Amino acid sequence: MKELVLKKTVFSYQGHSFSHDVYTCPQCGKVLIPKELAEGRIAKVEEQLEDK
């Protein structure tokens, strides 16, 4: 088992993208999206794009 590391990750949604530092597995590359990010910034971006 590897320890997760913070890594700048690019998120894309409907052709738009933003980056955020999230914990990532250095072995497989999967990311851990904390609840605060999912319900905060990601939800806000989705809402803004869907309202267009």
PQR file of N, CA, C, O and H, with PARSE charges and radii, in Angstrom:
ATOM      1  N   MET A   1       0.846  -1.174   0.000 -0.4000 1.5000
ATOM      2  CA  MET A   1       0.000   0.000   0.000 -0.0000 2.0000
ATOM      3  C   MET A   1       0.895   1.243   0.000  0.5500 1.7000
ATOM      4  O   MET A   1       1.864   1.328   0.754 -0.5500 1.4000
ATOM      5  N   LYS A   2       0.553   2.189  -0.851 -0.4000 1.5000
ATOM      6  CA  LYS A   2       1.312   3.438  -0.973 -0.0000 2.0000
ATOM      7  C   LYS A   2       0.580   4.556  -0.239  0.5500 1.7000
ATOM      8  O   LYS A   2      -0.645   4.538  -0.119 -0.5500 1.4000
ATOM      9  H   LYS A   2      -0.234   2.120  -1.463  0.4000 1.0000
ATOM     10  N   GLU A   3       1.340   5.518   0.245 -0.4000 1.5000
ATOM     11  CA  GLU A   3       0.745   6.688   0.891 -0.0000 2.0000
ATOM     12  C   GLU A   3       0.304   7.676  -0.184  0.5500 1.7000
ATOM     13  O   GLU A   3       1.017   7.893  -1.163 -0.5500 1.4000
ATOM     14  H   GLU A   3       2.335   5.533   0.147  0.4000 1.0000
ATOM     15  N   LEU A   4      -0.864   8.269   0.000 -0.4000 1.5000
ATOM     16  CA  LEU A   4      -1.370   9.246  -0.955 -0.0000 2.0000
ATOM     17  C   LEU A   4      -0.512  10.502  -0.921  0.5500 1.7000
ATOM     18  O   LEU A   4       0.010  10.880   0.128 -0.5500 1.4000
ATOM     19  H   LEU A   4      -1.444   8.092   0.796  0.4000 1.0000
ATOM     20  N   VAL A   5      -0.370  11.144  -2.073 -0.4000 1.5000
ATOM     21  CA  VAL A   5       0.409  12.374  -2.179 -0.0000 2.0000
ATOM     22  C   VAL A   5      -0.453  13.470  -2.796  0.5500 1.7000
ATOM     23  O   VAL A   5      -1.327  13.194  -3.619 -0.5500 1.4000
ATOM     24  H   VAL A   5      -0.794  10.836  -2.925  0.4000 1.0000
ATOM     25  N   LEU A   6      -0.202  14.710  -2.396 -0.4000 1.5000
ATOM     26  CA  LEU A   6      -0.926  15.839  -2.982 -0.0000 2.0000
ATOM     27  C   LEU A   6      -0.398  16.101  -4.380  0.5500 1.7000
ATOM     28  O   LEU A   6       0.812  16.163  -4.597 -0.5500 1.4000
ATOM     29  H   LEU A   6       0.507  14.934  -1.728  0.4000 1.0000
ATOM     30  N   LYS A   7      -1.311  16.254  -5.322 -0.4000 1.5000
ATOM     31  CA  LYS A   7      -0.918  16.493  -6.711 -0.0000 2.0000
ATOM     32  C   LYS A   7      -1.955  17.413  -7.366  0.5500 1.7000
ATOM     33  O   LYS A   7      -3.159  17.247  -7.172 -0.5500 1.4000
ATOM     34  H   LYS A   7      -2.294  16.204  -5.146  0.4000 1.0000
ATOM     35  N   LYS A   8      -1.469  18.376  -8.136 -0.4000 1.5000
ATOM     36  CA  LYS A   8      -2.374  19.248  -8.869 -0.0000 2.0000
ATOM     37  C   LYS A   8      -3.058  18.405  -9.940  0.5500 1.7000
ATOM     38  O   LYS A   8      -2.394  17.767 -10.757 -0.5500 1.4000
ATOM     39  H   LYS A   8      -0.490  18.511  -8.293  0.4000 1.0000
ATOM     40  N   THR A   9      -4.381  18.408  -9.931 -0.4000 1.5000
ATOM     41  CA  THR A   9      -5.159  17.576 -10.842 -0.0000 2.0000
ATOM     42  C   THR A   9      -6.121  18.457 -11.616  0.5500 1.7000
ATOM     43  O   THR A   9      -6.731  19.365 -11.053 -0.5500 1.4000
ATOM     44  H   THR A   9      -4.921  18.926  -9.268  0.4000 1.0000
ATOM     45  N   VAL A  10      -6.254  18.189 -12.896 -0.4000 1.5000
ATOM     46  CA  VAL A  10      -7.160  18.959 -13.754 -0.0000 2.0000
ATOM     47  C   VAL A  10      -8.487  18.212 -13.849  0.5500 1.7000
ATOM     48  O   VAL A  10      -8.524  17.026 -14.178 -0.5500 1.4000
ATOM     49  H   VAL A  10      -5.757  17.451 -13.353  0.4000 1.0000
ATOM     50  N   PHE A  11      -9.564  18.918 -13.559 -0.4000 1.5000
ATOM     51  CA  PHE A  11     -10.912  18.381 -13.670 -0.0000 2.0000
ATOM     52  C   PHE A  11     -11.577  19.020 -14.883  0.5500 1.7000
ATOM     53  O   PHE A  11     -11.465  20.228 -15.089 -0.5500 1.4000
ATOM     54  H   PHE A  11      -9.534  19.881 -13.292  0.4000 1.0000
ATOM     55  N   SER A  12     -12.266  18.218 -15.682 -0.4000 1.5000
ATOM     56  CA  SER A  12     -12.962  18.727 -16.875 -0.0000 2.0000
ATOM     57  C   SER A  12     -14.436  18.392 -16.787  0.5500 1.7000
ATOM     58  O   SER A  12     -14.813  17.312 -16.332 -0.5500 1.4000
ATOM     59  H   SER A  12     -12.357  17.236 -15.515  0.4000 1.0000
ATOM     60  N   TYR A  13     -15.277  19.336 -17.232 -0.4000 1.5000
ATOM     61  CA  TYR A  13     -16.718  19.136 -17.238 -0.0000 2.0000
ATOM     62  C   TYR A  13     -17.310  19.962 -18.359  0.5500 1.7000
ATOM     63  O   TYR A  13     -17.145  21.181 -18.387 -0.5500 1.4000
ATOM     64  H   TYR A  13     -14.970  20.213 -17.602  0.4000 1.0000
ATOM     65  N   GLN A  14     -17.983  19.324 -19.264 -0.4000 1.5000
ATOM     66  CA  GLN A  14     -18.637  19.982 -20.404 -0.0000 2.0000
ATOM     67  C   GLN A  14     -17.701  20.943 -21.135  0.5500 1.7000
ATOM     68  O   GLN A  14     -18.088  22.063 -21.468 -0.5500 1.4000
ATOM     69  H   GLN A  14     -18.117  18.333 -19.241  0.4000 1.0000
ATOM     70  N   GLY A  15     -16.482  20.502 -21.378 -0.4000 1.5000
ATOM     71  CA  GLY A  15     -15.538  21.301 -22.141 -0.0000 2.0000
ATOM     72  C   GLY A  15     -14.809  22.369 -21.355  0.5500 1.7000
ATOM     73  O   GLY A  15     -13.974  23.072 -21.924 -0.5500 1.4000
ATOM     74  H   GLY A  15     -16.167  19.593 -21.107  0.4000 1.0000
ATOM     75  N   HIS A  16     -15.088  22.518 -20.084 -0.4000 1.5000
ATOM     76  CA  HIS A  16     -14.402  23.489 -19.231 -0.0000 2.0000
ATOM     77  C   HIS A  16     -13.571  22.721 -18.217  0.5500 1.7000
ATOM     78  O   HIS A  16     -13.901  21.591 -17.858 -0.5500 1.4000
ATOM     79  H   HIS A  16     -15.766  21.947 -19.622  0.4000 1.0000
ATOM     80  N   SER A  17     -12.493  23.342 -17.757 -0.4000 1.5000
ATOM     81  CA  SER A  17     -11.643  22.650 -16.797 -0.0000 2.0000
ATOM     82  C   SER A  17     -11.122  23.614 -15.742  0.5500 1.7000
ATOM     83  O   SER A  17     -11.063  24.826 -15.948 -0.5500 1.4000
ATOM     84  H   SER A  17     -12.225  24.260 -18.048  0.4000 1.0000
ATOM     85  N   PHE A  18     -10.740  23.030 -14.594 -0.4000 1.5000
ATOM     86  CA  PHE A  18     -10.077  23.768 -13.533 -0.0000 2.0000
ATOM     87  C   PHE A  18      -9.155  22.792 -12.815  0.5500 1.7000
ATOM     88  O   PHE A  18      -9.339  21.578 -12.907 -0.5500 1.4000
ATOM     89  H   PHE A  18     -10.788  22.045 -14.427  0.4000 1.0000
ATOM     90  N   SER A  19      -8.178  23.311 -12.109 -0.4000 1.5000
ATOM     91  CA  SER A  19      -7.245  22.436 -11.401 -0.0000 2.0000
ATOM     92  C   SER A  19      -7.353  22.657  -9.902  0.5500 1.7000
ATOM     93  O   SER A  19      -7.751  23.723  -9.433 -0.5500 1.4000
ATOM     94  H   SER A  19      -8.030  24.297 -12.034  0.4000 1.0000
ATOM     95  N   HIS A  20      -6.987  21.618  -9.166 -0.4000 1.5000
ATOM     96  CA  HIS A  20      -7.038  21.670  -7.706 -0.0000 2.0000
ATOM     97  C   HIS A  20      -6.067  20.626  -7.167  0.5500 1.7000
ATOM     98  O   HIS A  20      -5.916  19.563  -7.769 -0.5500 1.4000
ATOM     99  H   HIS A  20      -6.663  20.751  -9.547  0.4000 1.0000
ATOM    100  N   ASP A  21      -5.410  20.906  -6.050 -0.4000 1.5000
ATOM    101  CA  ASP A  21      -4.536  19.921  -5.419 -0.0000 2.0000
ATOM    102  C   ASP A  21      -5.385  18.919  -4.651  0.5500 1.7000
ATOM    103  O   ASP A  21      -6.133  19.298  -3.749 -0.5500 1.4000
ATOM    104  H   ASP A  21      -5.534  21.770  -5.561  0.4000 1.0000
ATOM    105  N   VAL A  22      -5.273  17.649  -5.003 -0.4000 1.5000
ATOM    106  CA  VAL A  22      -6.005  16.579  -4.321 -0.0000 2.0000
ATOM    107  C   VAL A  22      -5.048  15.431  -4.033  0.5500 1.7000
ATOM    108  O   VAL A  22      -3.997  15.303  -4.662 -0.5500 1.4000
ATOM    109  H   VAL A  22      -4.666  17.342  -5.736  0.4000 1.0000
ATOM    110  N   TYR A  23      -5.432  14.601  -3.074 -0.4000 1.5000
ATOM    111  CA  TYR A  23      -4.615  13.428  -2.760 -0.0000 2.0000
ATOM    112  C   TYR A  23      -4.770  12.390  -3.855  0.5500 1.7000
ATOM    113  O   TYR A  23      -5.880  12.069  -4.278 -0.5500 1.4000
ATOM    114  H   TYR A  23      -6.286  14.705  -2.563  0.4000 1.0000
ATOM    115  N   THR A  24      -3.632  11.869  -4.306 -0.4000 1.5000
ATOM    116  CA  THR A  24      -3.570  10.939  -5.428 -0.0000 2.0000
ATOM    117  C   THR A  24      -2.717   9.742  -5.049  0.5500 1.7000
ATOM    118  O   THR A  24      -1.736   9.878  -4.317 -0.5500 1.4000
ATOM    119  H   THR A  24      -2.730  12.129  -3.962  0.4000 1.0000
ATOM    120  N   CYS A  25      -3.088   8.573  -5.545 -0.4000 1.5000
ATOM    121  CA  CYS A  25      -2.281   7.375  -5.348 -0.0000 2.0000
ATOM    122  C   CYS A  25      -1.117   7.422  -6.334  0.5500 1.7000
ATOM    123  O   CYS A  25      -1.345   7.484  -7.542 -0.5500 1.4000
ATOM    124  H   CYS A  25      -3.884   8.462  -6.139  0.4000 1.0000
ATOM    125  N   PRO A  26       0.131   7.394  -5.844 -0.5600 1.5000
ATOM    126  CA  PRO A  26       1.270   7.470  -6.753  0.2800 2.0000
ATOM    127  C   PRO A  26       1.427   6.214  -7.607  0.5500 1.7000
ATOM    128  O   PRO A  26       2.138   6.234  -8.611 -0.5500 1.4000
ATOM    129  N   GLN A  27       0.774   5.131  -7.218 -0.4000 1.5000
ATOM    130  CA  GLN A  27       0.911   3.884  -7.960 -0.0000 2.0000
ATOM    131  C   GLN A  27      -0.105   3.779  -9.099  0.5500 1.7000
ATOM    132  O   GLN A  27       0.270   3.487 -10.234 -0.5500 1.4000
ATOM    133  H   GLN A  27       0.197   5.115  -6.402  0.4000 1.0000
ATOM    134  N   CYS A  28      -1.395   4.017  -8.804 -0.4000 1.5000
ATOM    135  CA  CYS A  28      -2.418   3.821  -9.838 -0.0000 2.0000
ATOM    136  C   CYS A  28      -2.958   5.129 -10.415  0.5500 1.7000
ATOM    137  O   CYS A  28      -3.585   5.117 -11.474 -0.5500 1.4000
ATOM    138  H   CYS A  28      -1.699   4.254  -7.881  0.4000 1.0000
ATOM    139  N   GLY A  29      -2.723   6.267  -9.731 -0.4000 1.5000
ATOM    140  CA  GLY A  29      -3.163   7.555 -10.242 -0.0000 2.0000
ATOM    141  C   GLY A  29      -4.581   7.950  -9.866  0.5500 1.7000
ATOM    142  O   GLY A  29      -5.034   9.030 -10.244 -0.5500 1.4000
ATOM    143  H   GLY A  29      -2.214   6.276  -8.871  0.4000 1.0000
ATOM    144  N   LYS A  30      -5.300   7.095  -9.123 -0.4000 1.5000
ATOM    145  CA  LYS A  30      -6.662   7.464  -8.708 -0.0000 2.0000
ATOM    146  C   LYS A  30      -6.592   8.602  -7.702  0.5500 1.7000
ATOM    147  O   LYS A  30      -5.642   8.711  -6.927 -0.5500 1.4000
ATOM    148  H   LYS A  30      -4.932   6.218  -8.816  0.4000 1.0000
ATOM    149  N   VAL A  31      -7.625   9.455  -7.729 -0.4000 1.5000
ATOM    150  CA  VAL A  31      -7.653  10.611  -6.838 -0.0000 2.0000
ATOM    151  C   VAL A  31      -8.738  10.462  -5.786  0.5500 1.7000
ATOM    152  O   VAL A  31      -9.750   9.794  -6.000 -0.5500 1.4000
ATOM    153  H   VAL A  31      -8.397   9.367  -8.358  0.4000 1.0000
ATOM    154  N   LEU A  32      -8.507  11.093  -4.657 -0.4000 1.5000
ATOM    155  CA  LEU A  32      -9.483  11.158  -3.579 -0.0000 2.0000
ATOM    156  C   LEU A  32     -10.076  12.557  -3.607  0.5500 1.7000
ATOM    157  O   LEU A  32      -9.375  13.543  -3.378 -0.5500 1.4000
ATOM    158  H   LEU A  32      -7.685  11.636  -4.483  0.4000 1.0000
ATOM    159  N   ILE A  33     -11.367  12.638  -3.889 -0.4000 1.5000
ATOM    160  CA  ILE A  33     -12.037  13.936  -3.923 -0.0000 2.0000
ATOM    161  C   ILE A  33     -12.744  14.125  -2.591  0.5500 1.7000
ATOM    162  O   ILE A  33     -13.727  13.438  -2.314 -0.5500 1.4000
ATOM    163  H   ILE A  33     -11.936  11.838  -4.075  0.4000 1.0000
ATOM    164  N   PRO A  34     -12.261  15.049  -1.756 -0.5600 1.5000
ATOM    165  CA  PRO A  34     -12.884  15.257  -0.455  0.2800 2.0000
ATOM    166  C   PRO A  34     -14.298  15.814  -0.598  0.5500 1.7000
ATOM    167  O   PRO A  34     -14.610  16.507  -1.566 -0.5500 1.4000
ATOM    168  N   LYS A  35     -15.134  15.506   0.367 -0.4000 1.5000
ATOM    169  CA  LYS A  35     -16.531  15.941   0.362 -0.0000 2.0000
ATOM    170  C   LYS A  35     -16.639  17.460   0.190  0.5500 1.7000
ATOM    171  O   LYS A  35     -17.508  17.945  -0.534 -0.5500 1.4000
ATOM    172  H   LYS A  35     -14.881  14.943   1.153  0.4000 1.0000
ATOM    173  N   GLU A  36     -15.758  18.203   0.855 -0.4000 1.5000
ATOM    174  CA  GLU A  36     -15.804  19.671   0.781 -0.0000 2.0000
ATOM    175  C   GLU A  36     -15.589  20.160  -0.654  0.5500 1.7000
ATOM    176  O   GLU A  36     -16.233  21.118  -1.082 -0.5500 1.4000
ATOM    177  H   GLU A  36     -15.052  17.808   1.443  0.4000 1.0000
ATOM    178  N   LEU A  37     -14.698  19.514  -1.391 -0.4000 1.5000
ATOM    179  CA  LEU A  37     -14.449  19.902  -2.779 -0.0000 2.0000
ATOM    180  C   LEU A  37     -15.632  19.526  -3.664  0.5500 1.7000
ATOM    181  O   LEU A  37     -16.059  20.315  -4.507 -0.5500 1.4000
ATOM    182  H   LEU A  37     -14.175  18.736  -1.043  0.4000 1.0000
ATOM    183  N   ALA A  38     -16.157  18.327  -3.472 -0.4000 1.5000
ATOM    184  CA  ALA A  38     -17.288  17.854  -4.283 -0.0000 2.0000
ATOM    185  C   ALA A  38     -18.527  18.710  -4.071  0.5500 1.7000
ATOM    186  O   ALA A  38     -19.223  19.047  -5.029 -0.5500 1.4000
ATOM    187  H   ALA A  38     -15.811  17.686  -2.788  0.4000 1.0000
ATOM    188  N   GLU A  39     -18.804  19.059  -2.836 -0.4000 1.5000
ATOM    189  CA  GLU A  39     -20.003  19.843  -2.532 -0.0000 2.0000
ATOM    190  C   GLU A  39     -19.767  21.335  -2.654  0.5500 1.7000
ATOM    191  O   GLU A  39     -20.722  22.112  -2.654 -0.5500 1.4000
ATOM    192  H   GLU A  39     -18.239  18.785  -2.058  0.4000 1.0000
ATOM    193  N   GLY A  40     -18.528  21.746  -2.757 -0.4000 1.5000
ATOM    194  CA  GLY A  40     -18.190  23.166  -2.853 -0.0000 2.0000
ATOM    195  C   GLY A  40     -17.871  23.581  -4.272  0.5500 1.7000
ATOM    196  O   GLY A  40     -18.762  23.879  -5.067 -0.5500 1.4000
ATOM    197  H   GLY A  40     -17.752  21.115  -2.757  0.4000 1.0000
ATOM    198  N   ARG A  41     -16.589  23.596  -4.575 -0.4000 1.5000
ATOM    199  CA  ARG A  41     -16.131  24.138  -5.861 -0.0000 2.0000
ATOM    200  C   ARG A  41     -16.668  23.352  -7.062  0.5500 1.7000
ATOM    201  O   ARG A  41     -17.110  23.952  -8.042 -0.5500 1.4000
ATOM    202  H   ARG A  41     -15.865  23.354  -3.929  0.4000 1.0000
ATOM    203  N   ILE A  42     -16.633  22.022  -6.996 -0.4000 1.5000
ATOM    204  CA  ILE A  42     -17.104  21.221  -8.137 -0.0000 2.0000
ATOM    205  C   ILE A  42     -18.591  21.454  -8.370  0.5500 1.7000
ATOM    206  O   ILE A  42     -19.018  21.635  -9.510 -0.5500 1.4000
ATOM    207  H   ILE A  42     -16.274  21.534  -6.201  0.4000 1.0000
ATOM    208  N   ALA A  43     -19.380  21.451  -7.304 -0.4000 1.5000
ATOM    209  CA  ALA A  43     -20.820  21.676  -7.441 -0.0000 2.0000
ATOM    210  C   ALA A  43     -21.107  23.065  -8.005  0.5500 1.7000
ATOM    211  O   ALA A  43     -22.021  23.233  -8.813 -0.5500 1.4000
ATOM    212  H   ALA A  43     -19.033  21.303  -6.378  0.4000 1.0000
ATOM    213  N   LYS A  44     -20.325  24.061  -7.579 -0.4000 1.5000
ATOM    214  CA  LYS A  44     -20.515  25.436  -8.053 -0.0000 2.0000
ATOM    215  C   LYS A  44     -20.212  25.537  -9.550  0.5500 1.7000
ATOM    216  O   LYS A  44     -20.954  26.183 -10.290 -0.5500 1.4000
ATOM    217  H   LYS A  44     -19.582  23.924  -6.923  0.4000 1.0000
ATOM    218  N   VAL A  45     -19.130  24.902  -9.997 -0.4000 1.5000
ATOM    219  CA  VAL A  45     -18.763  24.918 -11.409 -0.0000 2.0000
ATOM    220  C   VAL A  45     -19.844  24.229 -12.237  0.5500 1.7000
ATOM    221  O   VAL A  45     -20.252  24.750 -13.275 -0.5500 1.4000
ATOM    222  H   VAL A  45     -18.527  24.377  -9.396  0.4000 1.0000
ATOM    223  N   GLU A  46     -20.312  23.062 -11.791 -0.4000 1.5000
ATOM    224  CA  GLU A  46     -21.377  22.347 -12.511 -0.0000 2.0000
ATOM    225  C   GLU A  46     -22.624  23.207 -12.636  0.5500 1.7000
ATOM    226  O   GLU A  46     -23.223  23.288 -13.708 -0.5500 1.4000
ATOM    227  H   GLU A  46     -19.980  22.638 -10.949  0.4000 1.0000
ATOM    228  N   GLU A  47     -23.012  23.844 -11.546 -0.4000 1.5000
ATOM    229  CA  GLU A  47     -24.211  24.692 -11.536 -0.0000 2.0000
ATOM    230  C   GLU A  47     -24.073  25.847 -12.516  0.5500 1.7000
ATOM    231  O   GLU A  47     -25.006  26.135 -13.266 -0.5500 1.4000
ATOM    232  H   GLU A  47     -22.525  23.778 -10.675  0.4000 1.0000
ATOM    233  N   GLN A  48     -22.921  26.511 -12.521 -0.4000 1.5000
ATOM    234  CA  GLN A  48     -22.705  27.645 -13.416 -0.0000 2.0000
ATOM    235  C   GLN A  48     -22.758  27.218 -14.876  0.5500 1.7000
ATOM    236  O   GLN A  48     -23.328  27.921 -15.710 -0.5500 1.4000
ATOM    237  H   GLN A  48     -22.164  26.277 -11.912  0.4000 1.0000
ATOM    238  N   LEU A  49     -22.165  26.071 -15.187 -0.4000 1.5000
ATOM    239  CA  LEU A  49     -22.137  25.608 -16.578 -0.0000 2.0000
ATOM    240  C   LEU A  49     -23.504  25.138 -17.034  0.5500 1.7000
ATOM    241  O   LEU A  49     -23.872  25.352 -18.189 -0.5500 1.4000
ATOM    242  H   LEU A  49     -21.701  25.500 -14.509  0.4000 1.0000
ATOM    243  N   GLU A  50     -24.261  24.506 -16.159 -0.4000 1.5000
ATOM    244  CA  GLU A  50     -25.581  23.995 -16.545 -0.0000 2.0000
ATOM    245  C   GLU A  50     -26.605  25.119 -16.685  0.5500 1.7000
ATOM    246  O   GLU A  50     -27.608  24.960 -17.381 -0.5500 1.4000
ATOM    247  H   GLU A  50     -23.962  24.332 -15.221  0.4000 1.0000
ATOM    248  N   ASP A  51     -26.359  26.254 -16.027 -0.4000 1.5000
ATOM    249  CA  ASP A  51     -27.276  27.390 -16.131 -0.0000 2.0000
ATOM    250  C   ASP A  51     -27.112  28.145 -17.434  0.5500 1.7000
ATOM    251  O   ASP A  51     -27.951  28.980 -17.773 -0.5500 1.4000
ATOM    252  H   ASP A  51     -25.544  26.383 -15.462  0.4000 1.0000
ATOM    253  N   LYS A  52     -26.040  27.865 -18.176 -0.4000 1.5000
ATOM    254  CA  LYS A  52     -25.776  28.569 -19.446 -0.0000 2.0000
ATOM    255  C   LYS A  52     -26.660  28.041 -20.531  0.5500 1.7000
ATOM    256  O   LYS A  52     -26.586  28.507 -21.669 -0.5500 1.4000
ATOM    257  H   LYS A  52     -25.359  27.186 -17.901  0.4000 1.0000
TER
END
